[in-house]
Amino acid sequence: MARAVMQVTLFGLLLALVTTLPNKDDWDIYNFHINSTVSSRYATTVITSRVANRMDESKEIEFQVRIPKNAFISKFRMFIDGQAYDGVVKSKEAAKQQYTDAVSQGQSAGIVSSVGRTLEEFKTSVNVAAHKKVTFELTYEELLTRKLGKYELQIHARPMQPVKDFKVDVYIHEKAGINIMEVKGGLSTNAMANAITKTHSDTQAWVYFYPTEDQQKTCDRCGEQGMNGDLVIVYDVNRDNSFGDIKKSSGYFVHHFAPSNLARIPKNVAFIIDQSGSMHGRKIQQTRTALIRILNDLAEEDHFGLITFDGSIFHWKRELVQATEENLASAKTFAQRIRDRGATDINQAVLEGARMLNANPREGSASILILLTDGDPTSGVINLEVIQSNVRKAIAGKFPLYCLGFGFDVNFEFLEKMSLQNNGVARRIYEDSDAELQLKGFYEEVATPLLTDVTMVYEGGINLTQTNFSQYYNGSEIVVAGQITDNDIGTFTPQVVAVSRNRKVVFPGTNVTVESADVSDSNIQRVWAYLTVKQLLEKELRLSGPEKENAKKEALELSLKYSFVTPLTSMVVTKPPGESSDVLNKPKEGEAPQTPTSNAGHYVPVAIPGSSRMLFDVTDDYTDVAMDYDMFAEEEEGEVHATYVPPAATMGTTIVSSVVYNDLHPSILPGQLVHQFLLKTESLSLPLCYGVYGLVSLKLLHHPNKELFVNGELDEVLFGGFKRIAIHAAAAHFEFDAVKTIVRDGQSTVEYLQQVEVVSRNSVTVIRRAKEIDVVSGDTRIVFLIHEKEGNFYLWPVIRQQPMDTNVTGILALKPAVYEEVQQTPSTILKIQNMEVTATRSTTVDYSIASAPTLDCWFVPPEFALQRPINELIVTQI
């Protein structure tokens, strides 16, 4: 019988892909999570997809995800029938036979291929038996690059169908402090905007994206096939000293160097523009537009030159000239008259640009050579190696060469090698409506040199990554990693030596604190490995002979040691017996697309005498899929189906610190029961904190138009949380705590134990996971985090999806606080509208975050924070 094909796909923004989807009733992606953790600018992202085959026959389930090109895949696992199948990273030679075998048998051989500007596609598939499930888990790692003063973390999402349990969680921890953070991208606008919640403290930030099923079908880039877009988390860190910050762990260190309080260095820039016949049409028009915009940004102290070329070269002026108003006007007229024609003599053009820069040395300035071309050399010297040799001799290490390859007809590897040989980089410019913005954007990255001839010195350091840099530009960052000799910090002395304008500058590291990283011991080491492999691959490209082979060998050894999928390695995806392994390879730029099992139980329904109520109990005489992943439960035609998750995965183990109230809060009497709440702000202002006294129940969210009412009963624990939650929606009523869920539907009552994952009635779905309970109803989504304190479990509500309706009340409907500090001494007085109060600086635990961090806050009366009497939010019963 022919196998049906199912696709589970994560794609990037603006990717058009025609896919024939299987019948929705045949299969179900019931869970799709993306979890990204960033520390010291190093991001580790895990994509988890869980799929159920509902067919009465086996199916070939295909898993496709798209990840940033700059990332290395480091782990892949599949879980089927309680068995884990791990991908293994091998050298390409070692994996070659398995790849050949797979192809010869007509099996999918798998591949990691380039797709678009910033993405690569990972693809594999596996046969899943009837009514069975498969879990895919992919991990990739990347060092975020600072451009134009910001880091960007991209999360691409297109699951190819609306997913009931879809979530993106991002956690950022930067000990230097986070000074800006915003969320951009196609999935952050319009209807999806209120599916995003973000929290930002001094050193930590959290972003949550929890769109409902309805939103996944109705947003601008959504449809019946679900979402198609991306989230981009943009942030930067504080830079309190010019030397930057150094972190160490287990004998390794990483140094981030990005001084900003430096004088701008005047630059000498020569633009070499291809005007050959292949640039015809939109490419030459966009080039003209971009060049004119770039000329507008030149400062008067800059000097510049313009050369166009086809089979010959054409000067605007034969020497560099100052960027005066008159010269710029003349240059723009020249740019407007650029026309496509003729062949392509890259050799002659680049040599002439180098001559112009060499002929106009200026003390205290920085020189830059920029080449834009869309094709291979077809005139003059056409041997690529000879051209590279000629250019290297002409530049002689005096300035960088940046090569911009327009479109896909260009030999990008040739440009990349020529750039790397001359301390520059190559960048592909994609033929699209925004090509001029791509050109302008690249120029802005190198428009403001601040330092030249930068040398990073680390006495007492070994196995260092690149330490010499020709130029440092404003808004960028230099990152160096290495090992500390004998792990002896006492002998480790860092220093940076560079040239600023016409003088030598030294950034001493004698008074710099080398901080111990809070992250896992392996993280700093993996930053070093990532950087080292990246730079060795660049060396392998630009060198030749024994040096090339040595760089390749070292890069391969590190790739295998740290399980990185690089151009030198492949990941062999193992599968169940009888299926061929996939061999996945990382492409070069421009290539065409080519947890252990444990004992489990099952639920036995036990009827309660004299009642329609049914209790699900657990027995141990049956084993099923029992990974430490939540399974799913559902109702079909009146029958309840539940799947047990092992006890080790059923409850959170986060230990929450207590808030210490003392004489700062004299209103709290000894033995008095109080619970602490936070009201956050949109800005970087301190949040407000206030106490709710006594054993009361609160109105969490009342949505009359949707007939949705959510209430919570506080526990008896000082500074605890909610012990019981009630949800009333039309004819269905839910009640749950950290252990069980009770559903009342008409005359029937069903009690589910804590292991059940999904329960649905009418418009409400309750998804129970190991450490949280997710409630979805229409355009509303609330997550109840499960915390533990001294053996007591309690819940804390977090709004993940704010209803669009404004006629909503309750604690979760409160808007962020907007207050004014009208007095700071002798006491702080805060003002909201016409109400002023004296506030006390305090700290409290933020239970709306799983890790429960302690935050600074202003302690105020609840009536001030809420702007209404607290009694309006108290209910007599839940």
Residue pairs with C-beta under 8 A, 6 or more apart in sequence:
1 57
3 58
3 59
3 60
3 127
4 22
4 26
4 55
4 57
4 59
4 60
5 22
5 59
5 60
5 62
5 125
6 22
6 26
6 27
6 51
6 59
6 60
6 61
6 62
7 19
7 21
7 62
7 64
7 160
8 29
8 32
8 49
8 51
8 61
8 62
8 63
8 64
8 136
8 159
8 160
9 17
9 19
9 64
9 65
9 158
9 159
9 160
10 34
10 47
10 64
10 65
10 66
10 156
10 157
10 158
10 159
11 17
11 64
11 66
11 119
11 156
11 157
11 158
11 228
12 66
12 115
12 116
12 118
12 119
12 154
12 156
12 158
12 230
13 156
13 185
13 186
13 221
13 228
13 229
13 230
14 116
14 186
15 66
15 115
15 116
15 119
15 158
15 228
19 160
19 225
21 160
21 161
21 225
24 161
25 54
26 53
26 54
26 55
26 59
27 51
27 52
27 53
27 54
27 55
27 59
27 61
28 51
28 52
28 54
29 49
29 50
29 51
29 159
29 160
29 161
29 163
30 50
30 51
30 52
30 163
30 164
30 165
30 632
30 758
31 48
31 49
31 50
31 163
31 164
31 165
31 630
31 632
32 48
32 49
32 50
32 159
32 163
32 165
32 166
32 167
33 46
33 47
33 48
33 165
33 166
33 167
33 168
33 169
34 45
34 46
34 47
34 48
34 155
34 157
34 167
34 168
34 169
35 45
35 46
35 48
35 168
35 169
35 170
36 43
36 44
36 45
36 46
36 153
36 155
36 168
36 169
36 170
36 171
37 43
37 44
37 45
37 170
37 171
37 173
38 44
38 144
38 153
38 170
38 171
38 172
38 173
38 174
39 172
39 173
39 174
39 517
39 518
39 519
39 523
40 174
40 175
40 247
40 254
40 256
40 517
40 519
40 523
40 524
40 527
41 143
41 144
41 146
41 151
41 174
41 256
41 479
42 141
42 142
42 143
42 144
42 523
42 526
42 527
42 530
43 141
43 142
43 143
43 144
43 153
44 139
44 140
44 141
45 67
45 71
45 139
45 140
45 141
45 142
45 155
46 137
46 138
46 139
47 65
47 136
47 137
47 138
47 139
48 135
48 136
48 137
48 629
49 63
49 135
49 136
49 159
50 133
50 134
50 135
50 136
50 629
50 632
51 61
51 128
51 133
51 134
51 135
51 136
52 131
52 132
52 133
52 632
53 59
53 61
53 128
53 129
53 130
53 131
53 132
53 133
53 134
54 131
55 130
55 131
56 130
56 131
57 130
58 127
58 128
58 129
58 130
59 127
59 128
60 125
60 126
60 127
60 128
61 125
61 126
61 127
61 128
61 134
62 123
62 124
62 125
63 122
63 123
63 124
63 125
63 126
63 136
63 138
64 121
64 122
64 123
65 121
65 122
65 138
65 156
66 115
66 119
66 120
66 121
66 122
66 156
67 73
67 119
67 120
67 122
67 138
67 140
67 156
68 118
68 119
68 120
68 140
68 142
68 154
69 114
69 118
69 119
69 120
69 589
70 118
70 142
70 143
70 145
71 120
71 140
71 141
71 142
72 140
72 141
72 142
72 530
72 533
72 564
72 565
72 566
72 586
73 112
73 122
73 138
73 139
73 140
73 564
73 565
73 571
73 584
73 586
74 139
74 140
74 141
74 562
74 563
74 564
74 565
75 86
75 87
75 137
75 138
75 139
75 563
76 86
76 87
76 122
76 124
76 136
76 137
76 138
76 139
76 571
76 573
76 584
77 84
77 85
77 86
77 87
77 135
77 136
77 137
78 84
78 85
78 126
78 134
78 135
78 136
78 137
78 573
78 575
79 85
79 134
79 135
79 137
79 595
79 625
79 627
79 629
80 126
80 128
80 132
80 133
80 134
80 135
80 576
81 129
81 132
81 625
82 597
82 600
82 623
82 624
82 625
82 626
82 627
83 576
83 597
84 595
84 596
84 597
84 627
85 126
85 573
85 574
85 575
85 576
86 574
87 571
87 572
87 573
87 574
87 584
88 571
88 572
88 574
89 559
89 560
89 563
89 564
89 565
89 569
89 570
89 571
89 572
90 560
90 569
90 570
90 571
90 572
91 556
91 560
91 568
91 569
91 570
92 568
92 569
92 570
92 585
94 570
95 570
95 572
95 583
96 583
98 572
98 580
98 581
98 583
99 109
99 570
99 583
101 580
102 108
102 109
102 110
102 580
102 581
102 582
102 583
103 109
105 580
107 579
107 580
108 123
108 124
108 125
108 582
109 582
109 583
110 123
110 124
110 573
110 582
110 583
110 584
111 121
111 123
111 584
111 585
111 587
111 593
111 594
112 120
112 121
112 122
112 123
112 565
112 571
112 584
112 585
112 586
112 587
113 120
113 121
113 123
113 587
113 591
113 592
113 593
113 594
114 120
114 121
114 587
114 589
114 590
114 591
114 592
114 593
115 121
115 593
116 430
117 428
117 430
118 154
119 156
120 586
120 587
121 593
122 138
122 584
123 584
124 573
124 582
124 584
125 582
126 134
126 575
126 576
126 579
127 575
127 576
127 579
128 134
133 625
133 631
135 627
135 629
141 526
141 530
141 564
142 530
143 479
143 527
143 530
143 531
144 151
144 152
144 153
145 151
145 477
146 236
146 258
146 475
146 476
146 477
147 445
147 475
147 476
148 441
148 444
148 445
148 475
149 236
149 474
149 475
150 180
150 234
150 235
150 236
150 475
151 234
151 235
151 236
152 232
152 233
152 234
153 170
153 172
153 232
153 233
153 235
154 185
154 230
154 231
154 232
155 168
155 170
155 185
155 209
155 230
155 231
155 232
155 233
156 229
156 230
157 168
157 187
157 227
157 229
157 230
157 231
158 226
158 227
158 228
158 229
159 166
159 226
159 227
160 225
160 226
161 225
161 226
162 213
162 216
162 217
162 224
162 226
162 227
163 213
163 216
163 226
164 213
164 758
164 765
164 767
164 776
165 758
165 767
165 774
166 210
166 211
166 216
166 227
167 208
167 209
167 210
167 774
168 207
168 208
168 209
168 210
168 231
169 206
169 207
169 208
170 205
170 206
170 207
170 208
170 233
171 204
171 205
171 206
171 851
172 178
172 181
172 204
172 205
172 206
172 207
172 233
172 235
173 203
173 204
173 518
173 519
174 203
174 204
174 235
174 237
175 203
175 245
175 247
175 515
175 517
175 518
176 203
176 237
176 238
176 239
176 240
176 245
176 256
177 202
177 203
177 237
177 238
177 240
178 200
178 201
178 202
178 203
178 204
178 205
178 235
178 236
178 237
178 238
179 236
179 237
179 238
180 234
180 235
180 236
181 198
181 200
181 205
181 233
181 234
181 235
182 233
182 234
182 235
183 196
183 198
183 207
183 231
183 232
183 233
183 234
184 231
184 232
184 234
185 229
185 230
185 231
185 232
186 220
186 221
186 228
186 229
186 230
187 209
187 211
187 219
187 221
187 227
187 229
187 230
187 231
188 196
188 231
188 232
189 220
190 219
190 220
191 215
191 218
191 219
191 220
192 211
192 215
192 219
192 220
194 801
194 802
194 804
195 209
195 210
195 211
195 212
195 215
195 781
195 800
195 801
196 207
196 208
196 209
196 231
197 207
197 208
197 210
197 798
197 799
197 800
198 205
198 206
198 207
198 208
199 205
199 206
199 680
199 846
199 848
199 849
200 206
200 684
201 846
201 853
201 855
204 853
205 235
206 849
207 231
207 233
208 783
208 798
208 800
209 231
210 774
210 781
210 783
210 800
210 801
211 219
211 227
211 801
212 776
212 778
212 779
212 780
212 781
212 801
213 776
214 778
214 779
215 222
215 779
215 801
216 222
216 226
216 227
217 223
217 224
217 226
219 227
219 229
221 227
221 228
221 229
222 228
239 258
239 259
239 260
241 512
242 259
242 261
242 262
242 507
243 257
243 259
243 494
243 496
243 507
243 508
243 509
243 512
244 255
244 256
244 257
244 258
244 259
245 255
245 256
245 515
246 253
246 254
246 255
246 256
246 494
246 509
246 512
246 513
246 514
246 515
247 253
247 254
247 514
247 515
247 516
247 517
247 524
248 484
248 489
248 514
248 515
248 516
248 517
248 524
249 516
249 517
249 519
249 521
249 523
249 524
249 525
250 487
250 521
250 522
250 524
250 525
251 483
251 484
251 487
252 481
252 482
252 483
252 484
252 524
252 525
252 527
252 528
253 458
253 461
253 481
253 482
253 483
253 484
253 492
253 514
253 524
254 479
254 480
254 481
254 524
254 527
254 528
255 456
255 458
255 479
255 480
255 481
255 494
256 477
256 478
256 479
257 456
257 472
257 477
257 478
257 479
257 480
257 496
257 507
258 476
258 477
258 478
259 450
259 451
259 507
260 450
260 474
262 450
262 451
262 474
262 500
263 450
263 500
263 501
264 299
264 448
264 449
264 450
264 474
265 364
265 365
265 366
265 449
265 450
265 451
265 452
265 500
265 501
266 299
266 301
266 302
266 303
266 362
266 364
266 365
266 366
266 501
267 302
267 303
267 365
267 366
267 367
267 368
267 447
267 449
268 302
268 303
268 304
268 320
268 357
268 360
268 362
268 365
268 366
268 367
268 368
269 298
269 302
269 303
269 304
269 305
269 367
269 368
269 369
269 370
270 304
270 305
270 306
270 307
270 320
270 353
270 354
270 356
270 357
270 367
270 368
270 369
270 370
271 291
271 294
271 304
271 305
271 306
271 307
271 353
271 370
271 372
272 307
272 308
272 309
272 349
272 350
272 352
272 353
272 369
272 370
272 371
272 372
273 287
273 291
273 306
273 307
273 308
273 309
273 338
273 372
274 308
274 309
274 310
274 344
274 346
274 349
274 371
274 372
274 373
274 374
274 375
274 406
275 284
275 308
275 309
275 310
275 314
275 338
275 339
275 340
275 341
275 342
276 309
276 310
276 311
276 340
276 341
276 342
276 343
276 344
276 373
276 374
276 375
276 378
277 310
277 340
277 341
277 342
277 343
278 340
278 344
278 374
278 375
278 409
279 287
279 340
279 374
279 406
280 340
281 340
282 431
282 435
283 340
283 374
283 406
283 407
283 431
283 435
284 338
284 339
284 340
286 435
286 436
286 439
287 338
287 372
287 406
287 436
287 439
288 335
288 336
288 338
289 436
290 435
290 436
290 437
290 439
290 440
290 443
291 306
291 335
291 338
291 439
292 332
292 335
292 336
293 436
293 440
294 439
294 440
294 443
295 304
295 323
295 328
295 331
295 332
295 335
296 328
297 443
297 444
297 447
298 304
298 323
298 328
299 323
300 322
300 323
300 324
300 325
301 322
301 323
302 322
302 323
303 320
303 321
303 322
303 323
303 360
303 362
303 365
304 320
304 321
304 323
304 331
305 315
305 316
305 317
305 319
305 320
305 321
305 353
305 356
306 315
306 316
306 317
306 331
306 334
306 335
307 313
307 314
307 315
307 316
307 349
307 352
307 353
307 356
308 314
308 338
309 344
309 345
309 346
309 348
309 349
310 340
310 341
310 342
310 343
310 344
310 345
310 379
311 342
311 343
311 344
311 345
311 378
311 379
311 380
312 342
312 345
312 348
313 345
313 348
313 349
313 352
315 352
316 330
316 331
316 334
318 356
319 356
319 359
319 360
320 356
320 357
320 359
320 360
321 327
342 379
343 378
343 379
344 373
344 375
344 376
344 377
344 378
344 379
345 377
345 378
345 379
345 380
345 381
346 371
346 373
346 377
346 380
346 387
347 377
347 380
347 381
347 382
347 386
347 387
347 390
347 391
348 380
348 381
349 371
350 369
350 371
350 387
350 391
350 394
350 401
351 390
351 391
351 394
353 369
353 371
354 369
354 391
354 394
354 395
355 394
357 367
357 369
357 398
357 399
358 394
358 398
361 367
363 502
364 501
364 502
364 503
366 399
366 449
366 452
366 471
367 398
367 399
368 399
368 400
368 402
368 446
368 449
368 471
369 395
369 399
369 400
369 401
369 402
369 422
369 424
370 401
370 402
370 404
370 443
370 446
371 401
371 402
371 403
371 404
371 415
372 404
372 406
372 429
372 439
373 403
373 404
373 405
373 406
373 410
373 415
374 405
374 406
374 407
374 409
374 410
375 409
375 410
376 382
376 409
376 410
376 411
376 414
377 384
377 387
381 387
381 390
384 411
384 414
387 414
387 418
388 414
388 417
388 418
388 421
391 401
391 418
391 421
391 422
392 421
392 422
395 401
395 422
397 422
397 423
397 470
399 422
399 423
399 470
400 419
400 422
400 423
400 424
400 470
400 471
401 418
401 419
401 422
401 423
401 424
402 419
402 424
402 425
402 426
402 427
402 442
402 446
403 415
403 416
403 418
403 419
403 424
403 425
403 426
403 427
404 426
404 427
404 428
404 429
404 439
404 442
405 412
405 415
405 426
405 427
405 428
405 429
406 429
406 431
406 435
407 429
407 430
407 431
408 431
408 590
410 428
412 426
412 428
412 589
412 590
413 541
413 588
413 589
413 590
415 426
416 425
416 426
416 541
416 589
417 541
417 542
418 426
419 425
419 426
420 426
420 538
420 541
420 542
421 542
423 469
423 470
423 471
427 442
428 589
428 590
429 435
429 438
429 439
429 442
430 438
432 438
445 473
445 475
445 476
446 471
446 473
447 473
448 473
448 474
448 475
449 471
449 472
449 473
449 474
450 472
450 473
450 474
450 500
451 471
451 472
451 498
451 499
451 500
451 505
452 470
452 471
452 472
452 498
452 499
452 500
453 470
453 498
453 499
454 468
454 469
454 470
454 471
454 472
454 478
454 496
454 497
454 498
455 467
455 468
455 496
455 497
455 498
456 464
456 467
456 468
456 469
456 478
456 480
456 494
456 495
456 496
457 467
457 494
457 495
457 496
457 497
458 464
458 467
458 480
458 482
458 492
458 493
458 494
458 495
459 491
459 492
459 493
459 494
459 495
460 484
460 485
460 488
460 491
460 492
460 493
461 482
461 483
461 484
461 485
461 492
461 494
462 482
462 483
462 484
462 485
463 482
463 483
463 528
463 532
464 480
464 481
464 482
465 479
465 480
465 481
465 482
465 528
465 531
465 532
465 535
466 480
466 531
466 535
467 480
469 478
472 478
472 498
479 531
481 524
481 527
481 528
481 531
481 532
482 528
483 528
484 492
485 491
485 492
489 514
492 514
493 509
493 510
494 509
494 512
494 514
495 506
495 507
495 508
495 509
496 506
496 507
496 509
497 504
497 505
497 506
497 507
498 504
498 505
498 507
499 505
517 523
517 524
526 562
529 558
529 561
529 562
529 564
530 562
530 564
532 555
532 558
533 555
533 558
533 559
533 562
533 564
533 566
536 551
536 552
536 554
536 555
536 558
537 551
537 555
537 566
537 567
537 568
539 547
539 548
539 551
540 548
540 551
540 552
540 555
543 551
552 568
555 566
555 568
556 568
556 569
558 564
559 565
559 566
559 568
559 569
560 569
565 571
565 584
565 585
565 586
566 586
567 585
567 586
567 587
567 588
569 586
570 583
570 584
570 585
571 583
571 584
572 581
572 582
572 583
572 584
573 581
573 582
573 583
573 584
574 581
575 581
575 582
587 594
595 627
595 628
595 629
596 627
597 625
597 626
597 627
598 626
598 627
598 628
598 646
598 648
599 620
599 623
599 626
599 646
600 622
600 623
600 624
600 625
600 626
600 644
600 645
600 646
601 618
601 619
601 620
601 622
601 623
601 644
602 618
602 619
602 622
602 624
602 643
602 644
603 616
603 617
603 618
603 642
603 643
603 644
603 753
603 756
604 616
604 617
604 618
604 619
605 614
605 615
605 616
605 640
606 614
606 615
606 616
606 617
607 614
608 614
608 615
611 749
612 747
612 748
612 749
613 748
613 749
613 750
613 751
614 640
614 750
614 751
615 751
615 753
616 640
616 642
616 751
616 752
616 753
616 756
617 753
618 644
618 753
618 755
624 643
624 644
625 631
625 643
626 644
626 645
626 646
628 645
628 646
628 648
628 649
628 770
629 645
629 649
630 645
630 649
630 757
630 768
630 769
630 770
631 643
631 644
631 645
631 757
632 643
632 757
632 758
633 640
633 641
633 642
633 643
633 752
633 756
633 757
633 758
633 759
634 641
634 758
634 760
635 641
635 759
635 760
640 750
642 752
642 755
642 756
643 755
643 756
643 757
644 755
645 755
645 757
645 770
649 770
650 754
650 755
650 770
651 738
651 754
651 770
651 771
651 786
651 788
651 793
652 770
652 771
652 772
652 785
652 786
652 787
652 788
652 793
652 850
653 788
654 771
654 787
654 788
654 850
654 851
654 852
655 788
655 789
656 787
656 788
656 789
656 845
656 847
656 852
657 845
657 852
657 854
658 718
658 719
658 789
658 845
659 676
659 719
659 842
659 843
659 844
659 845
660 843
661 668
661 674
664 840
664 842
664 859
665 691
665 840
665 842
665 859
667 691
668 674
668 691
668 693
672 693
673 693
673 694
673 695
673 716
673 718
674 691
674 692
674 693
674 718
674 719
675 691
675 692
675 714
675 719
675 720
675 721
676 689
676 690
676 691
676 719
676 844
676 845
677 689
677 690
677 691
677 692
677 811
677 862
677 865
678 687
678 688
678 689
678 844
678 846
678 848
678 855
678 857
679 687
679 688
679 689
679 690
679 814
679 816
679 817
679 865
679 866
680 687
680 816
680 817
681 687
681 688
681 816
681 817
681 818
681 819
682 816
682 818
685 817
685 819
686 841
686 856
686 857
686 858
687 817
687 855
687 857
687 858
688 817
688 819
688 830
688 839
688 857
688 858
688 860
688 864
688 865
689 842
689 844
689 857
689 858
689 859
689 860
689 865
690 859
690 860
690 861
690 862
690 864
690 865
690 866
691 859
691 862
692 698
692 714
692 862
692 870
695 714
695 716
696 714
696 874
697 711
697 712
697 713
697 714
697 874
697 875
697 876
697 877
697 878
698 711
698 712
698 714
698 810
698 811
698 873
698 874
698 875
699 711
699 809
699 810
699 811
699 873
699 874
699 875
700 710
700 711
700 712
700 725
700 782
700 797
700 810
700 811
700 812
701 708
701 709
701 710
701 780
701 782
701 799
701 803
701 808
701 809
701 810
701 811
701 812
701 813
702 708
702 709
702 710
702 808
702 809
702 810
702 813
703 709
703 780
703 803
703 805
703 807
703 808
704 807
705 805
705 807
706 729
706 763
706 777
706 778
706 780
706 803
706 805
707 728
707 729
707 730
708 727
708 728
708 729
708 763
708 764
708 777
708 778
708 780
709 727
709 728
709 729
710 725
710 726
710 727
710 728
710 775
710 782
710 797
710 810
710 812
711 725
711 726
711 875
711 878
712 722
712 724
712 725
712 726
712 795
712 797
712 878
713 722
713 723
713 724
713 725
713 726
713 878
714 720
714 721
714 722
714 723
715 721
715 722
715 723
715 792
715 794
716 723
717 789
717 790
717 792
717 794
719 845
720 789
720 792
720 794
721 787
721 794
721 795
721 796
721 847
722 784
722 794
722 795
722 796
722 797
723 737
723 738
723 794
723 795
724 735
724 736
724 737
724 878
725 734
725 735
725 736
725 737
725 773
725 784
725 795
725 797
725 878
726 733
726 734
726 735
726 878
727 733
727 734
727 735
727 764
727 766
727 775
727 777
729 761
729 762
729 763
729 764
729 777
730 762
730 763
731 745
731 746
731 762
732 743
732 744
732 745
732 761
732 762
732 764
733 743
733 744
733 745
734 741
734 742
734 743
734 744
734 759
734 761
734 764
734 766
734 775
735 741
735 742
735 744
735 878
736 742
736 766
736 768
736 773
736 784
737 793
737 795
738 754
738 786
738 793
738 794
738 795
739 753
739 754
739 793
740 751
740 752
740 753
740 754
741 751
741 752
741 756
741 759
741 766
741 768
741 773
742 749
742 750
742 751
742 752
743 749
743 750
743 751
743 752
743 759
743 761
745 761
752 759
752 768
754 768
755 768
756 768
757 767
757 768
757 769
758 765
758 766
758 767
758 768
759 765
759 766
759 768
760 766
763 777
763 778
764 775
764 776
764 777
765 775
765 776
765 777
766 773
766 774
766 775
767 773
767 774
767 775
767 776
768 774
771 785
771 786
771 850
772 783
772 784
772 785
772 786
772 850
773 783
773 784
773 786
773 795
774 781
774 782
774 783
774 784
774 800
775 781
775 782
775 783
775 784
776 801
778 803
779 801
779 803
779 804
779 805
780 801
780 802
780 803
781 799
781 800
781 801
782 797
782 798
782 799
782 800
782 801
782 812
783 797
783 798
783 800
784 795
784 796
784 797
784 798
785 795
785 796
785 798
785 847
785 848
785 849
785 850
786 793
786 794
786 795
787 793
787 794
787 795
787 796
787 847
787 852
788 794
796 847
796 848
797 811
797 812
797 848
798 848
799 812
799 813
802 813
803 813
810 873
811 873
814 866
817 832
817 865
818 832
819 830
819 831
819 832
820 830
820 831
820 832
821 828
821 829
821 830
821 831
822 829
822 830
822 831
822 836
823 829
827 838
828 838
828 839
828 840
828 841
828 858
829 836
829 837
829 838
829 839
830 836
830 837
830 839
830 858
830 860
830 864
832 864
832 867
833 867
835 864
835 867
837 860
837 861
837 864
839 858
839 859
839 860
840 858
840 859
841 856
841 858
841 859
842 856
842 857
842 858
842 859
843 854
843 855
843 856
843 857
844 854
844 855
844 857
845 852
845 853
845 854
845 855
846 852
846 853
846 854
846 855
862 870
863 869
863 870
866 872
866 873
